[in-house]
């Protein structure tokens, strides 16, 4: 999502330089802002990067510093509103909550050095048991999610491909922030393993979306017809991913707290 300001025809006396990075104070939170000067731009655009960890401002060459400051001041409310969505993000720590297939699981270290990572139930609560040393908690959890994503998506992609008579060359898994999946012309599918934190219907939609590209390498009417046939709940899944996708990107698996 972005906001835009039409480019003024006059040439400003003072022009922006870039790229440069600064900090914005948004509702008490320090947000890194990178300013990029693009001679081909015709307007100012402001984007919040996936996960809400930083923002990006792209400006035409002729825009002045004063115009940039005025633009940012007018959109502080928008930034604050967007950032508030991440206030309840999952915490990778003992007792923290992590979504797995759309269900919040409480993280429970087992204390067993060689213990496995697996889901379970304690009463009515879903839990994720994590073995290994405390300093390896985040890595053990991300490795578990990667395995679960591969199990789910491999099966879904193969089933959908069989339905439309398409051939999959290979399936790869990455931690991409710009897209949830991709399909190459030679039949290689790629998925973000983070999608396994979403509800099963959303995982199914992503598999159907990329498999549909095996027949139609575009987003035209024929593509969406194939995708809808493979995943009847497509529209609802797309809405869920649009509303909640950045929250999944915001979860930090680099280290445990």
Secondary structure, 3 states (H helix, E strand, C coil): CEEEEECCCCCCCCCCCCCEEEEEEECCEEEEEEEEECCCCCEEEEEECHHHCEEEEEECCCCCHHHHHHHHHHCHHHHHHHHHHHCCCCCCCCCCEEEECCEEEEEEECCCCCCCCEEEEECCEEEEEECCCHHHHHHHHHHHHHHHHHHHHHHHHHHHHHHHCCCCCEEEEECCCCCCEEECCCCEEEEEHHHHHCCHHHHHHHHHHHHHCCCCCCCCHHHHHHHHHHCCCHHHHHHHHHHHHHHHHHCCCCCCC
